[in-house]
Amino acid sequence: MNNPQTWYIVKRSTNHCEIVPRDQVEAGNDLDILERWGPFASQDEALSRRVGLIRAGKCQPV
């Protein structure tokens, strides 16, 4: 695999933020995404950033 997996944080209409792979975001089929942050090199990095977004009040925990 030439392209390493990258991750995004997406905010849904429920104000919950989820960590999803790049493929899911780039498909463009998901109209429920209000905002997105990323890409992040690893799922762990995205998780750390999501904690920051929750603390800043931008997202609700799942």
C-alpha positions as protocol buffer text, in pm:
chain_id: "A"
residue {
  index: 1
  type: MET
  ca { x: 0 y: 0 z: 0 }
}
residue {
  index: 2
  type: ASN
  ca { x: 163 y: 325 z: -114 }
}
residue {
  index: 3
  type: ASN
  ca { x: -66 y: 570 z: 64 }
}
residue {
  index: 4
  type: PRO
  ca { x: -60 y: 548 z: 441 }
}
residue {
  index: 5
  type: GLN
  ca { x: -401 y: 580 z: 602 }
}
residue {
  index: 6
  type: THR
  ca { x: -492 y: 927 z: 719 }
}
residue {
  index: 7
  type: TRP
  ca { x: -774 y: 1018 z: 954 }
}
residue {
  index: 8
  type: TYR
  ca { x: -1023 y: 1300 z: 995 }
}
residue {
  index: 9
  type: ILE
  ca { x: -1242 y: 1420 z: 1278 }
}
residue {
  index: 10
  type: VAL
  ca { x: -1594 y: 1490 z: 1156 }
}
residue {
  index: 11
  type: LYS
  ca { x: -1872 y: 1668 z: 1340 }
}
residue {
  index: 12
  type: ARG
  ca { x: -2216 y: 1520 z: 1278 }
}
residue {
  index: 13
  type: SER
  ca { x: -2551 y: 1700 z: 1301 }
}
residue {
  index: 14
  type: THR
  ca { x: -2584 y: 1553 z: 1652 }
}
residue {
  index: 15
  type: ASN
  ca { x: -2276 y: 1763 z: 1752 }
}
residue {
  index: 16
  type: HIS
  ca { x: -2082 y: 1441 z: 1816 }
}
residue {
  index: 17
  type: CYS
  ca { x: -1735 y: 1415 z: 1667 }
}
residue {
  index: 18
  type: GLU
  ca { x: -1612 y: 1088 z: 1523 }
}
residue {
  index: 19
  type: ILE
  ca { x: -1276 y: 976 z: 1390 }
}
residue {
  index: 20
  type: VAL
  ca { x: -1309 y: 835 z: 1040 }
}
residue {
  index: 21
  type: PRO
  ca { x: -1064 y: 721 z: 771 }
}
residue {
  index: 22
  type: ARG
  ca { x: -988 y: 947 z: 476 }
}
residue {
  index: 23
  type: ASP
  ca { x: -1176 y: 719 z: 235 }
}
residue {
  index: 24
  type: GLN
  ca { x: -1504 y: 776 z: 417 }
}
residue {
  index: 25
  type: VAL
  ca { x: -1465 y: 1157 z: 409 }
}
residue {
  index: 26
  type: GLU
  ca { x: -1353 y: 1176 z: 48 }
}
residue {
  index: 27
  type: ALA
  ca { x: -1639 y: 960 z: -74 }
}
residue {
  index: 28
  type: GLY
  ca { x: -1862 y: 1265 z: -24 }
}
residue {
  index: 29
  type: ASN
  ca { x: -2174 y: 1056 z: 32 }
}
residue {
  index: 30
  type: ASP
  ca { x: -2222 y: 1162 z: 391 }
}
residue {
  index: 31
  type: LEU
  ca { x: -2438 y: 1475 z: 407 }
}
residue {
  index: 32
  type: ASP
  ca { x: -2451 y: 1450 z: 787 }
}
residue {
  index: 33
  type: ILE
  ca { x: -2101 y: 1602 z: 824 }
}
residue {
  index: 34
  type: LEU
  ca { x: -2115 y: 1963 z: 947 }
}
residue {
  index: 35
  type: GLU
  ca { x: -1742 y: 2023 z: 1001 }
}
residue {
  index: 36
  type: ARG
  ca { x: -1420 y: 1832 z: 960 }
}
residue {
  index: 37
  type: TRP
  ca { x: -1066 y: 1861 z: 1089 }
}
residue {
  index: 38
  type: GLY
  ca { x: -759 y: 1691 z: 949 }
}
residue {
  index: 39
  type: PRO
  ca { x: -603 y: 1501 z: 794 }
}
residue {
  index: 40
  type: PHE
  ca { x: -405 y: 1345 z: 1075 }
}
residue {
  index: 41
  type: ALA
  ca { x: -123 y: 1096 z: 1023 }
}
residue {
  index: 42
  type: SER
  ca { x: -250 y: 848 z: 1281 }
}
residue {
  index: 43
  type: GLN
  ca { x: -569 y: 752 z: 1458 }
}
residue {
  index: 44
  type: ASP
  ca { x: -398 y: 831 z: 1791 }
}
residue {
  index: 45
  type: GLU
  ca { x: -322 y: 1186 z: 1680 }
}
residue {
  index: 46
  type: ALA
  ca { x: -683 y: 1234 z: 1570 }
}
residue {
  index: 47
  type: LEU
  ca { x: -802 y: 1103 z: 1906 }
}
residue {
  index: 48
  type: SER
  ca { x: -583 y: 1355 z: 2090 }
}
residue {
  index: 49
  type: ARG
  ca { x: -715 y: 1638 z: 1874 }
}
residue {
  index: 50
  type: ARG
  ca { x: -1075 y: 1526 z: 1929 }
}
residue {
  index: 51
  type: VAL
  ca { x: -1021 y: 1551 z: 2306 }
}
residue {
  index: 52
  type: GLY
  ca { x: -909 y: 1910 z: 2252 }
}
residue {
  index: 53
  type: LEU
  ca { x: -1218 y: 1986 z: 2044 }
}
residue {
  index: 54
  type: ILE
  ca { x: -1442 y: 1841 z: 2315 }
}
residue {
  index: 55
  type: ARG
  ca { x: -1268 y: 2048 z: 2583 }
}
residue {
  index: 56
  type: ALA
  ca { x: -1303 y: 2360 z: 2366 }
}
residue {
  index: 57
  type: GLY
  ca { x: -1677 y: 2296 z: 2337 }
}
residue {
  index: 58
  type: LYS
  ca { x: -1671 y: 2238 z: 1961 }
}
residue {
  index: 59
  type: CYS
  ca { x: -1788 y: 1876 z: 1992 }
}
residue {
  index: 60
  type: GLN
  ca { x: -1981 y: 1650 z: 2223 }
}
residue {
  index: 61
  type: PRO
  ca { x: -1827 y: 1317 z: 2324 }
}
residue {
  index: 62
  type: VAL
  ca { x: -1975 y: 1007 z: 2163 }
}
